[in-house]
Amino acid sequence: MEDELRDEYDLKSLKVRKMGSQRKSFNDTIIKLDSDVAELFPNSESVNEALRFLIRITRENKATF
């Protein structure tokens, strides 16, 4: 079988991602939120901010006991 692609098309350097819930991620952790939780958080930054706040409050409360 003869390859008709030009030399500048270097397919070996491409990263392929599978679409859908079974896809593999490159250096990211994917966490699925329940729909009621997802309604309150429009993006990953807002989720991270809320979790960091919860971590900080938990640590501060442990220090007072």
N, C-alpha and C positions, 0 to 999 in steps of 0.2 A: 504494500500500500504506500503510495507516494504522498508526502506531505505537501499541501499547496499553500500553507501559511507562510507569510513573509518572515524573515529572520528577526525583525523587530518585535514580533509577537512572541514574547517569552512566557509561555503558559506555565512553566515550572515555578515561576515566582508568584503566581496568583494564589491568594488564600480563598478557599471555597467555603461558603457557609451554607448549611442546610437550613431551609426555611421551616418555620413551624415550631411547635412546642418541643420537639425532639432534637432541635439543632444543638450543635456543639458551639461553645463560646471560646473565643481567643482571649485568655487572660482576664476574663470577667466572671463574676459569680452571678448567676441569674436566680432570683428568688421570686416565686409567684405569690402575689398578694391576693387575699380573698377580695371579692368584688366590693364588699362594703368598706374595706380598708382602702382599696385602690381609688374609690370615689373621692377620698379626702386628700390624696397625695397625687398631684399632677405629674411628678417626675421623680427621678432617683435622688436629686439634690434635696427635695423636701422630705423624703423618707430618711435620708442620712441625717439631716438636721434634727428631725424629731427623735431619732434613736440616740444621737449624741447628747441631746438635752436629757433624755431619760437616763442615760448612763451617768451624766454629771449629777443629776438629782439623786440618783441611787447612791452614788459614792458620797455625796455630801450628807445624806441621811444616815449612812453607816458610820460616819465619823462622829455624829452627835450622840449616838447610843453608846 
